[in-house]
Amino acid sequence: MNIKKRDFISKIYYTLFIIIIYRLGSFIPLPFLNNRVSILSLGIMPYISASILTQLMCYMFPFFYKIQQDGEIGIKKINNITKVLTILISLIQAPVYINMTLSEFSYFINCKNILMITSIICITTGTFFTMWLGEKINAKGIGNGNSLIIMSGILSRFIYSIIDEILNRIKNQLLGLTILLFELFIWLLIIGISIIIINFVKKIHIQYVNKLNNYSSNLEEVYLRNEIKFIPLKVVYPGIMPIIFSQGILITIFKKINNINNIYGIWYNILYSILIIIITFFYTFLSIPVKKISDDLKINGVYIPNIKPGKDTCFFLKKIVSQIYFVGSLLLVIIALLPSIFISLGGDKNFSFFFGGTTIIIMVGGLLDIKYTINSYIL
């Protein structure tokens, strides 16, 4: 066994070790409470929300953009800002989660405020611990640490949910078994469609001003330049971020409004869809530097067929990005609403989480990321 294979296997073992630590930590409950609410209840989600906010700040404010461009020092500063935002978001989301999850405190009813403060500190600390575990996987393991940690929680719940669904359906004998097979078929179909959606790219074909008849003597450079035939732009460019961010806003801000508090209700899902579309719009336009792409194409002697370099190219790229945003946001809305649709058709609530929303995208994205990482080591 060569060194590269040994290194790869050690990375797999290390990743599994970190995930086992996380899963064991998820069984540690908050102190003094009857309900088994884990100190890792919020998981990595506050950190993801903080990362989204930091990225938006870097795109929207020149001050943060300059920090981001300041090499390794700038990256460390941005990471520190993200960690501070993680604390703030955890401090906001922790009491919301506790109030939604627990109906009463157990032993010290007269000390409810003290128990709330203790629980908030424990959950915030748990979020930081989870973030640290994700960083360890990124540094010494395989795949994206945050995605793998979230996936481990999803898969653990999936095992129990699929067993419950099977037991509930087989009670009705033939009809129940038929419905179960149909549900599994639809579930696999959704996974297949999600894989296509996540991988699908809009290809903008490009051409070079100078090809093999140019005056460069470096034929290898000319060959490599002409190998790049298009600019790939992902249709679902933001990935899971708009869905997670929208959920965080709804849970944090609108938790006390009855018509919006029900995550399966029509008003919740209408507002949920609107937020996903808006966030996808801002994230897509802020993340894709259309002006910079246009300038780089012009400087390197590259043009889009039938489009003049410069302003026309910039306008054309903005038009394409608008189309991508529109299609991508609609696809994200459909995926996000699938659990509610499944519930409205009589499906089980626990099993519904695996039919769409963040769950399906994280599972698909995480598995694809692992596949690409393994392939890179094999090649």
C-alpha angles and dihedrals in degrees: 000000000000126000094258093055092047090050091050093049091048089053090053092051091047092051092049090048092054092046090051089052090052093048091049089049090054089067094058106102129212111266123264096011131121094208114076100240111161126228084232093055095124092042115180097330097101089052091050091050089049090050090053091050091048092051091049090049091052091052096043103039123052091209093063092038090058090050090051091052093052096098122241092340090055092049091052091050091050090049090052090050089050091052092051090050089049090058092049093048091046091051089053099042098040097068090043091053093046093051091048095047105038125057095188143359115247121216107014107039091162090056097054094134092052091049090049092052091047091050093048091051091048094048093046090049089048090054091053091048090051090049089052091051090052091052090052091054090049091051102042108008138060129272129005110324096211093050093047093050092051091045092053090057092045094050092048091054091042093060092055093042095051091047091051091047092051093048092048095048098046089058087076091052114208097007092047092047091050091051091047093052090047091051092050091048091051090046092053090045091053091050091051092049091046090054090052092047095049093047097040115113134184108232116213105196117223137188134202123238092220120041129167092320093064123111097251114119092201100092092175090059091049091049093050092047092053092048089074103081102164147016110244117216119182113233091214091042100163093048114195097344099095091051095049093044092048091050091050092051093048094047094045103040107025100036094113097050108096097210091051099036094077106083090202095047124109096242093050092051093045091053090040091056093047092051092049091052093047095046092045089052095052095040094049096047094042094045099047108067097210095173093049092048090051092049093046091051091052094047093050095048095251125136140177112244113263091004122105116233118252122023095008091053091048091050091047092050091049089053091051092047089051090054091047091049093050096048094039094050092050091050091050091049091052092049091046093051097047095092091054090047090050090051092049089055091056101268126149116269096226093048092045092072089069094056097072146316121083092333098065095042093048092048094048095041093046094049091048090049091052090048092052091047093051092046091052090055092046092050 
